[in-house]
Amino acid sequence: MEIPYKEEQTNELQLWRYNPKLITSEDYVDPLSLFLCFKEESDERVQMALEEMMEKIKW
């Protein structure tokens, strides 16, 4: 669902339907899925957080 207009106080909720333990041992989204979800986000803060997160991953 797209938000027709975004305001500063708008919240967006995403529901993911997969078991994260298929990819990671944690109970939350894996870093690669999170990166792919937000890679097109225009907010610089999000991009900086994604870069920081990806730098910490041991490939």
C-alpha positions as CSV (number, residue, x, y, z in Angstrom):
1,M,0.0,0.0,0.0
2,E,1.4,3.4,-1.0
3,I,0.9,6.4,1.1
4,P,-0.7,9.0,-1.2
5,Y,1.0,11.9,0.5
6,K,3.7,11.8,3.1
7,E,3.8,14.2,6.0
8,E,6.3,14.4,8.8
9,Q,4.0,12.6,11.2
10,T,3.0,9.8,8.8
11,N,3.7,6.3,9.9
12,E,4.1,3.4,7.5
13,L,3.8,-0.3,8.6
14,Q,5.2,-3.2,6.7
15,L,4.2,-6.8,7.4
16,W,6.7,-9.5,6.4
17,R,5.5,-13.0,6.0
18,Y,8.5,-15.3,6.3
19,N,10.2,-17.0,9.2
20,P,13.5,-15.0,9.8
21,K,15.1,-18.2,11.2
22,L,15.2,-19.5,7.6
23,I,18.0,-17.0,7.0
24,T,19.3,-16.0,10.4
25,S,19.3,-17.4,14.0
26,E,17.6,-14.2,15.3
27,D,13.9,-13.5,15.7
28,Y,14.0,-10.4,13.5
29,V,14.6,-9.5,9.9
30,D,17.9,-10.4,8.4
31,P,20.2,-7.5,7.3
32,L,20.1,-8.3,3.6
33,S,16.3,-8.3,3.5
34,L,16.2,-5.0,5.4
35,F,18.8,-3.5,3.0
36,L,16.8,-4.7,-0.1
37,C,13.6,-3.2,1.4
38,F,15.0,0.2,2.0
39,K,17.7,0.6,-0.7
40,E,15.5,3.0,-2.7
41,E,14.6,5.2,0.3
42,S,15.5,8.8,-0.4
43,D,16.0,9.8,3.2
44,E,19.8,10.3,3.8
45,R,19.5,9.1,7.4
46,V,18.1,5.7,6.2
47,Q,20.9,5.4,3.6
48,M,23.6,6.2,6.2
49,A,22.1,3.6,8.5
50,L,22.0,1.0,5.7
51,E,25.6,1.7,4.8
52,E,26.7,1.3,8.4
53,M,24.7,-1.9,8.8
54,M,26.1,-3.4,5.6
55,E,29.7,-2.5,6.6
56,K,29.3,-4.6,9.8
57,I,28.2,-7.7,8.0
58,K,30.9,-10.4,7.8
59,W,30.5,-12.0,4.3
